Amino acid sequence: MNRIKSILALLLLFTWNVFFAQEIQGELKKWHKVTLVFEGPETSEKADQNPFLNYRLNVTFTHPVTQEKFVVPGYFAADGNAGNTGAEAGNIWKVHFTPDQIGKWNYEVDFKKGKWAAIRTSQKIKSADYMDGQNGTFTITETDKTGRDLRGKGRLQYVNERYLKFQNGEYFLKCGSDAPENFLAYDQFDGTFQNDGHKDNLVKSWSAHLQDWKAGDPIWKENKGKEIIGAINYLASKGMNAFSFLTMNIAGDDQNVFPYIDYDTWDRFDTSKLDQWEMLFEHADKLGMFMHFKTLEHENQGLLDNGGTGLHTKLYFRELIARFSHHLALNWNLAEETGDWTETPPTFPIDAAERIRLAEYLWETDPYKHHLVIHNGAWFGPIYGANTKFTGASLQTNNADFSRVHSQTLKVLEEAKSAGKVWAVAVDEPGDHRHSLIPDAEDSAHDNARKNGLWGAMMAGAWGTEWYFGYEHPHSDLTCQDFRSRDLFWDQGKICLDFFNNNKIPVWEMESDDALISSEGDFVFAKPGAIYVVYLKNGGETSLDLGNSSNEFDVSWYNPRKGGALQKGKVKSISGAGKHSLGLPPLKKERTNDWVVLLTKK
């Protein structure tokens, strides 16, 4: 009898291993993507029992030493390789996790089945069997990545300050592209969007960036993906470290980007297309690129659940989180140009309370608590406060010469702090919708963009900028397929980042104080008595008020048009309380151009 029991136990163990096999994929290193792969129920994107809505896969990861815990959503992955096979059916389910501690991690699987199970939090939903209750361990070692690769820096986090910070201790300043918003409307992604009759003329090839793809870079289906991979390669090669994109623009300006199996089905996801998005995003991590997920836009913010936080809205955001929240540097933007809450009647039936509820849902669902922002159509007033989950603003302004960027950045920072929370503010759409950052062919100098937009934002305390392309120009926010159309401006963006990064400017300790400078309209960013950055839009001679400080300061100059090393003018140092002349810029022929003055305490 005991022998029979032993045989039955072995058979049961064999059956468990065959049908509920679990595989761990990826480099088992700190801050790297680790994927748990499960064999679950055989199903498909169009199965009667909706695998996206009526199953809920969560895996809880726990570090036994630090007691850190992450509850990570999983998803139906078809055959497990849908990005290459185009599969719509299969029995593979996945969970992505980026551990932030070395050592042993324990995991436990929760796999449930029932009506709307994916968006329900009830513990009474019945087991889906298969891998439900399975547990195990794996061991994580130190990262071996360096340079721009985000896997050597860790997760970028909101830390109750104006600047986001990597887990390795580095603060992050960004500069990159905010356009085109339909970046993902790429003709080599799977799906029906290319020929479904919804603005198919706006589908992109990104052919101008085929030259930027490199051997060894990702492709799918043997030879696809090179052009869009090349596009972010190009931005990274110019020193940019951010790009943005809509993930759903049904009923919007473009109508070719959505995660679903088709334009009219909002509860079933295209597994192969989303796998291909993931290949692009994973490559972006290696390039050190911040990803700005714009999840809704003005035109469709009332589409799902009439703008409420209901079934379709929760399912949409859960799928985004399950598939992409493991990436290290991103923010969730809950709506681009969110509707005006003050209009009568409102643009859409959405009020601030509903946006606050949506932010709470994301905060509860996202295991990594990524930076949560919203982009202003209406102003931010109703969503300020210590009790909302918003951690910052994605700011747009509305003057063609970028002249409101500095003042509007200061306004948001001051208002948010007064309401009870320090926000991290990025200027993601400086300028106006008609022009903004126009092509090099029309404005090779980009003086207003550089002076008022780029430096205006950074000198106010923004943690970065992204650049929108106006509708009245070639390569616009919908039609751009060549980032080289703004090649000369990307150089200026890198020059700005280089100044702050290479000179180790402690921006997180500094505040805007333009009243310290004698020249009207210029900017000062300071930690009084320790360091001052002065931006002179038109050069010339000016005076800086050191207040009561008795310290001595070295005076250096930086060229924001050409970059390079710090330079010296005739005034090499100043000391003592009160106002002091900074002298003239070092290059006589360029003294009426913009300059940066850096004063550091000796």
C-alpha positions in Angstrom: 0.0 0.0 0.0 2.8 2.4 0.9 4.5 1.6 -2.4 1.3 2.5 -4.3 1.0 5.8 -2.4 4.6 6.6 -3.3 4.0 5.9 -7.0 0.8 8.0 -6.9 2.7 10.9 -5.3 5.4 10.7 -7.9 2.8 10.7 -10.7 1.0 13.7 -9.1 4.4 15.6 -8.9 5.1 14.8 -12.5 1.6 16.0 -13.5 2.1 19.3 -11.6 5.5 19.9 -13.3 4.1 19.1 -16.8 0.9 21.2 -16.6 1.9 23.9 -14.2 5.5 24.3 -15.1 7.1 27.6 -14.1 10.2 29.1 -15.7 12.2 32.1 -14.7 13.6 34.2 -17.6 16.1 37.1 -17.6 19.3 38.0 -15.8 18.9 37.4 -12.1 20.5 40.7 -11.2 19.4 43.8 -9.3 17.3 46.2 -11.3 17.0 43.7 -14.2 13.7 42.4 -15.7 12.9 39.0 -14.2 10.0 37.2 -15.9 8.0 34.3 -14.3 6.4 32.2 -17.0 3.5 29.9 -16.2 1.5 27.3 -18.1 -2.1 28.1 -17.4 -5.4 27.5 -19.1 -5.4 27.3 -22.9 -7.3 30.3 -24.3 -7.2 33.1 -26.8 -7.7 36.8 -27.3 -11.2 36.2 -28.5 -12.2 33.3 -26.3 -15.7 33.3 -24.8 -14.1 33.3 -21.3 -12.2 36.6 -21.7 -8.7 35.9 -20.5 -8.0 39.6 -19.8 -11.1 40.3 -17.8 -12.2 37.1 -16.1 -8.8 35.9 -14.9 -6.6 37.6 -12.3 -2.9 36.7 -12.0 -0.9 38.4 -9.2 2.4 37.3 -7.9 3.7 38.6 -4.5 7.4 38.9 -4.2 9.0 39.3 -0.8 12.5 39.9 0.4 12.9 38.0 3.7 15.7 40.2 5.0 14.3 43.7 4.3 10.6 42.6 4.3 10.1 44.6 1.1 7.0 43.3 -0.7 5.7 43.8 -4.3 2.3 42.6 -5.5 2.8 42.4 -9.3 0.0 41.9 -11.8 0.5 39.4 -14.6 -1.1 38.9 -18.0 -2.1 36.4 -20.7 0.8 36.0 -23.1 -0.7 33.7 -25.8 2.1 31.3 -26.8 4.8 33.2 -24.9 6.5 34.6 -28.0 3.6 36.4 -29.7 5.7 39.3 -30.8 7.6 37.0 -33.2 4.9 34.5 -34.0 1.8 36.7 -34.1 0.0 34.2 -31.9 -3.4 35.0 -30.5 -3.9 31.8 -28.5 -1.9 29.7 -26.1 -1.5 28.8 -22.5 1.3 31.0 -21.3 0.9 33.6 -18.6 3.7 36.0 -17.5 4.7 38.3 -14.7 7.6 40.8 -15.0 9.5 41.9 -11.9 12.5 44.2 -11.3 14.0 43.4 -7.9 15.8 46.2 -6.1 17.6 44.1 -3.5 20.2 41.4 -3.8 19.8 38.1 -2.1 16.9 35.6 -1.9 13.4 36.6 -3.0 10.3 34.5 -2.3 7.3 34.5 -4.5 3.7 33.2 -4.2 1.2 33.0 -7.0 -2.4 34.1 -6.8 -4.4 33.0 -9.9 -8.2 33.5 -9.8 -11.1 33.1 -12.1 -14.6 34.7 -12.1 -16.7 37.5 -13.6 -14.6 40.7 -13.9 -11.9 39.0 -11.7 -9.1 41.1 -13.2 -10.4 44.3 -11.6 -11.9 42.9 -8.4 -10.0 43.0 -5.2 -12.2 40.5 -3.3 -10.4 37.5 -1.8 -13.6 35.4 -2.3 -13.0 34.9 -6.0 -12.5 31.2 -6.7 -9.2 29.7 -7.6 -8.4 29.2 -11.3 -6.3 26.2 -10.3 -3.2 25.7 -12.5 -0.4 27.7 -10.8 -2.6 29.2 -8.1 -0.8 28.9 -4.7 2.5 28.0 -6.3 5.5 29.4 -4.5 9.3 29.4 -4.9 12.5 31.4 -4.5 15.3 32.8 -6.6 18.5 34.7 -5.8 19.5 38.1 -7.1 23.1 39.3 -7.5 24.5 42.8 -8.0 24.0 44.6 -11.3 26.9 44.6 -13.8 25.6 47.5 -15.9 27.2 50.9 -16.2 26.9 54.1 -18.2 23.5 55.2 -19.5 22.0 51.7 -19.0 19.2 52.2 -16.5 19.8 48.7 -15.1 22.9 50.2 -13.4 20.9 53.0 -11.8 17.7 51.5 -10.5 14.2 52.7 -10.5 13.5 56.4 -11.0 11.3 57.5 -8.1 9.4 60.5 -6.8 11.0 61.2 -3.4 8.9 64.1 -2.1 11.2 66.6 -3.9 11.1 68.6 -7.1 13.5 66.2 -8.7 13.1 62.4 -9.4 15.9 60.2 -8.1 17.3 56.9 -9.1 17.8 54.2 -6.5 21.6 54.5 -6.8 21.3 58.1 -5.5 21.5 60.0 -8.8 19.0 62.8 -9.5 17.7 62.9 -13.1 17.3 65.8 -15.5 15.5 65.1 -18.7 15.4 66.5 -22.2 13.8 64.9 -25.2 10.9 64.7 -27.6 7.2 65.2 -26.7 6.2 64.6 -30.3 4.9 63.0 -32.4 2.1 61.9 -30.0 1.4 59.0 -32.4 5.0 57.7 -32.1 3.6 54.1 -31.8 1.5 54.3 -35.0 4.3 52.3 -36.7 3.4 50.1 -39.7 5.5 47.2 -38.5 3.6 46.7 -35.3 0.9 44.0 -35.5 -2.7 44.9 -35.4 -5.6 46.2 -37.5 -4.9 49.9 -37.2 -3.1 50.2 -40.5 -6.1 49.5 -42.6 -9.2 49.9 -40.4 -10.4 53.1 -42.0 -9.4 55.3 -39.1 -6.9 57.9 -40.4 -4.8 55.3 -42.0 -2.9 58.0 -43.8 -1.1 58.9 -40.5 0.4 55.5 -40.0 4.2 55.8 -39.9 7.1 54.0 -41.4 9.9 55.9 -39.6 12.0 55.1 -42.7 14.3 58.1 -42.1 15.7 56.3 -39.1 16.5 52.9 -40.7 20.1 54.2 -40.9 20.2 54.5 -37.1 19.5 50.8 -36.4 22.6 48.9 -35.4 23.5 45.2 -35.7 22.5 43.5 -32.5 19.6 45.8 -31.8 16.1 44.2 -31.4 13.9 43.1 -34.3 10.8 41.0 -34.5 9.4 38.6 -37.0 12.9 38.2 -38.5 13.4 41.7 -39.9 10.8 44.1 -38.5 11.2 47.0 -36.1 14.5 48.5 -37.4 13.1 51.9 -38.2 11.4 52.7 -34.8 14.4 51.2 -32.9 16.6 53.5 -35.0 14.4 56.5 -34.0 15.2 56.2 -30.3 18.8 55.3 -31.1 19.1 58.6 -32.9 17.6 60.6 -29.9 20.0 58.8 -27.5 22.9 59.5 -29.9 22.1 63.3 -29.6 22.3 63.1 -25.8 18.5 63.1 -25.3 17.2 60.9 -22.5 13.4 61.0 -22.9 10.6 60.4 -25.4 6.8 60.3 -25.1 3.9 58.6 -26.8 0.2 58.0 -26.5 -0.8 54.4 -25.7 -4.5 54.9 -26.7 -5.9 57.5 -29.1 -9.1 56.0 -30.2 -11.4 58.9 -31.1 -8.4 61.2 -30.9 -6.3 63.1 -33.4 -4.6 60.1 -34.9 -6.7 57.0 -34.0 -3.9 54.5 -34.9 -2.5 53.7 -31.4 -4.3 51.4 -29.0 -3.5 48.2 -27.1 -6.7 46.4 -28.2 -7.4 43.8 -30.8 -9.3 46.4 -32.8 -10.6 49.9 -32.7 -14.0 49.0 -31.3 -13.1 46.3 -28.7 -12.0 47.7 -25.4 -11.7 44.7 -23.2 -9.4 42.4 -25.2 -5.7 43.1 -25.9 -3.4 42.5 -28.9 -0.8 40.2 -27.3 1.6 40.3 -30.2 1.5 44.1 -30.7 2.1 44.7 -27.0 5.0 42.2 -27.0 6.5 44.3 -29.8 6.0 47.5 -27.8 7.8 45.8 -25.0 10.8 45.0 -27.2 11.1 48.7 -28.0 10.7 49.8 -24.4 13.3 47.2 -23.2 15.8 48.7 -25.7 15.0 52.1 -24.4 16.0 51.1 -20.8 19.4 50.0 -22.1 19.8 53.4 -23.8 19.0 55.3 -20.6 15.7 56.7 -22.0 12.9 57.9 -19.8 9.5 56.9 -21.1 6.5 59.3 -20.9 3.3 57.2 -21.0 0.5 59.5 -22.1 -2.5 57.2 -21.4 -5.4 59.4 -22.7 -5.8 62.6 -24.6 -8.2 65.5 -24.5 -10.4 64.0 -27.3 -10.9 60.6 -25.7 -10.6 61.2 -21.9 -14.4 60.6 -21.7 -14.4 57.5 -23.9 -13.9 54.7 -21.4 -16.7 54.5 -18.8 -17.7 58.1 -19.7 -14.6 59.3 -18.0 -15.2 57.3 -14.8 -12.9 54.8 -13.1 -15.0 51.8 -14.2 -14.5 48.4 -15.8 -12.8 49.4 -19.1 -10.7 52.1 -17.5 -9.4 49.8 -14.7 -8.8 47.0 -17.2 -6.8 49.3 -19.6 -4.6 50.6 -16.8 -4.1 47.2 -15.2 -2.9 45.8 -18.6 -0.4 48.7 -19.0 0.9 48.2 -15.5 1.2 44.4 -15.9 3.1 44.7 -19.1 5.2 47.8 -18.6 5.5 49.0 -15.0 8.7 47.0 -14.5 10.5 49.6 -16.6 12.8 51.7 -14.5 12.2 55.3 -15.7 8.7 56.3 -16.6 5.7 58.3 -15.6 2.0 57.7 -16.0 0.3 60.7 -17.5 -3.4 60.2 -16.8 -4.6 62.6 -19.5 -3.0 64.9 -22.1 -4.8 68.2 -22.0 -7.3 67.0 -19.5 -10.8 68.5 -19.8 -11.6 71.9 -18.4 -13.3 71.3 -15.0 -14.4 75.0 -14.9 -16.3 75.0 -18.2 -20.1 75.1 -18.1 -21.0 72.5 -19.2 -17.7 70.6 -18.9 -15.9 69.6 -22.0 -16.4 66.0 -20.9 -18.3 64.6 -18.0 -15.1 64.3 -16.0 -14.4 66.2 -12.7 -11.4 66.5 -10.6 -12.7 63.9 -8.1 -12.8 61.3 -10.9 -9.2 62.0 -11.8 -8.2 61.7 -8.2 -9.9 58.3 -8.0 -8.1 57.2 -11.1 -4.8 58.2 -9.6 -5.7 56.2 -6.5 -6.4 53.1 -8.6 -3.0 53.4 -10.4 -1.2 53.9 -7.1 -2.9 50.8 -5.6 -2.2 48.7 -8.7 1.3 49.8 -9.7 3.7 47.9 -7.5 6.5 50.4 -8.1 4.6 53.6 -7.4 5.8 55.4 -10.5 5.6 59.2 -10.8 1.9 60.2 -11.5 1.2 63.3 -13.5 -1.5 65.0 -15.5 -1.2 67.4 -18.4 -3.1 70.6 -18.2 -6.1 71.6 -20.3 -7.7 72.9 -17.2 -5.3 74.2 -14.5 -4.1 71.8 -11.7 -5.9 73.5 -8.8 -8.5 70.8 -8.0 -5.9 68.0 -7.8 -3.3 69.6 -5.6 -3.0 68.5 -2.0 -1.3 66.1 0.3 -4.0 63.5 0.1 -4.1 63.0 -3.7 -1.7 60.5 -5.3 -0.5 63.0 -8.0 3.2 63.7 -7.6 3.7 66.3 -10.3 2.6 68.1 -13.4 3.2 67.6 -17.1 3.1 71.3 -17.9 2.1 72.9 -21.2 2.2 76.7 -22.0 0.7 78.7 -24.8 3.0 81.4 -26.1 4.8 80.9 -29.4 7.9 82.5 -28.0 7.9 80.3 -24.9 7.8 83.4 -22.7 5.4 81.8 -20.1 7.5 78.7 -19.4 9.5 80.2 -16.5 6.6 81.9 -14.7 4.2 79.0 -15.2 6.7 76.5 -13.8 7.2 78.6 -10.7 3.4 79.0 -10.4 2.8 75.2 -10.3 5.7 74.6 -7.9 4.6 77.3 -5.5 0.9 76.3 -5.6 1.5 72.6 -5.1 3.8 73.2 -2.1 1.3 75.6 -0.6 -1.4 73.0 -0.9 0.6 70.5 1.0 2.9 68.5 -1.3 6.1 69.3 -3.2 5.5 68.4 -6.9 8.1 67.4 -9.5 7.2 69.5 -12.6 8.4 68.9 -16.1 7.6 71.2 -19.0 6.4 68.7 -21.5 4.8 71.1 -24.0 6.5 74.5 -24.0 5.3 76.9 -26.6 1.9 76.8 -28.4 0.1 74.2 -30.5 0.6 76.1 -33.8 4.4 76.5 -33.7 6.3 75.4 -30.6 9.6 73.8 -31.6 9.7 74.3 -35.4 12.1 72.5 -37.7 15.7 73.6 -38.1 15.0 74.5 -41.7 12.8 77.3 -40.5 14.7 78.4 -37.4 18.2 77.0 -37.1 19.1 79.2 -34.1 16.1 78.3 -31.9 16.8 81.4 -29.8 13.4 81.7 -28.1 13.1 77.9 -27.5 16.6 77.8 -25.9 16.3 81.0 -23.8 12.7 81.1 -22.7 11.8 77.4 -23.0 14.8 75.2 -22.2 16.7 77.4 -19.8 13.6 79.1 -18.6 12.2 75.8 -17.3 15.4 74.6 -15.7 16.1 77.9 -14.0 12.7 77.8 -12.4 13.2 74.3 -10.9 11.7 72.0 -13.5 13.2 68.6 -13.6 13.2 68.6 -17.4 11.7 69.4 -20.7 10.1 67.6 -23.7 9.5 69.3 -27.0 6.3 69.5 -28.9 6.1 70.1 -32.7 3.5 72.6 -33.9 0.7 71.8 -36.4 1.5 74.6 -38.8 4.9 73.2 -39.8 6.4 70.1 -41.5 7.1 67.2 -39.2 4.3 68.1 -36.9 3.0 66.4 -33.8 1.0 64.0 -36.0 3.2 63.9 -39.2 6.8 63.8 -37.9 8.7 60.7 -39.0 12.2 62.2 -38.7 13.7 63.5 -35.5 16.5 65.0 -37.5 14.1 67.7 -38.4 15.2 69.3 -35.1 18.8 68.1 -35.0 20.3 71.4 -34.1 18.0 71.9 -31.2 18.8 68.5 -29.7 22.4 69.8 -29.5 21.3 72.7 -27.5 19.3 70.4 -25.2 22.4 68.3 -24.5 24.5 71.5 -23.9 22.0 72.4 -21.2 22.0 69.0 -19.6 25.8 68.9 -19.7 26.1 72.1 -17.8 24.1 70.8 -14.9 25.4 67.3 -14.9 29.1 67.9 -15.7 29.4 70.7 -13.2 27.5 68.7 -10.5 25.0 71.5 -9.9 23.0 70.5 -6.8 19.7 71.6 -8.2 17.8 69.7 -5.5 19.2 72.1 -3.0 18.5 75.3 -5.0 15.6 77.7 -5.6 14.7 80.3 -8.2 15.4 83.8 -7.0 15.4 86.2 -10.0 15.2 89.2 -7.7 18.9 88.8 -7.0 19.9 89.9 -10.5 19.9 93.6 -11.6 19.0 92.9 -15.2 15.3 92.5 -15.9 14.0 89.2 -17.3 17.1 87.2 -16.5 17.1 84.2 -14.2 18.9 83.2 -11.0 18.9 79.7 -9.5 20.6 79.7 -6.1 21.6 78.1 -2.9 22.4 81.4 -1.1 25.9 81.6 0.2 27.0 78.5 -1.6 26.3 78.4 -5.3 24.5 80.6 -7.9 23.6 80.0 -11.5 22.7 83.1 -13.5 21.2 83.0 -17.0 21.6 86.2 -19.0 19.3 86.1 -22.0 21.2 88.9 -23.8 24.6 88.9 -22.2 25.9 92.2 -21.1 27.0 93.3 -17.6 24.9 92.7 -14.6 25.1 92.7 -10.8 24.3 89.9 -8.4 23.1 90.5 -4.8 24.9 88.2 -2.4 22.8 89.4 0.5 24.5 89.1 3.8 27.0 86.5 2.6 30.7 87.2 3.4 31.9 84.3 1.3 34.2 84.5 -1.7 33.0 83.1 -5.0 34.7 81.9 -8.2 33.0 83.4 -11.3 32.9 81.3 -14.5 31.0 81.6 -17.7 29.3 78.9 -19.9 28.2 79.2 -23.5 24.6 77.8 -23.8 24.8 77.9 -27.6 28.1 76.0 -28.1 28.7 74.3 -24.8 32.3 73.3 -23.8 34.3 74.1 -20.8 33.7 76.8 -18.3 35.4 80.1 -19.3 36.8 83.0 -17.4 36.0 86.7 -17.8 37.8 89.7 -16.4 36.0 89.3 -13.1 37.3 86.1 -11.7 35.9 86.2 -8.2 33.6 88.3 -6.0 33.2 88.4 -2.2 31.4 90.2 0.5 27.8 91.2 1.2 25.6 93.2 -1.2 25.6 93.7 -4.9 28.6 92.9 -7.2 29.2 93.3 -10.9 29.8 90.0 -12.7 31.7 91.7 -15.5 31.2 91.0 -19.2 31.1 87.7 -21.0 34.5 86.4 -22.1 34.0 86.5 -25.9 33.9 90.1 -27.1 32.0 89.3 -30.3 29.3 87.4 -28.5 28.7 89.6 -25.5 25.1 90.4 -26.5 24.2 86.7 -26.8 22.9 84.6 -24.0 25.4 83.3 -21.3 25.3 81.4 -18.1 27.4 82.5 -15.1 28.3 80.0 -12.4 29.4 81.3 -9.0 30.8 78.7 -6.6 32.0 79.3 -3.1 35.7 79.0 -2.6 
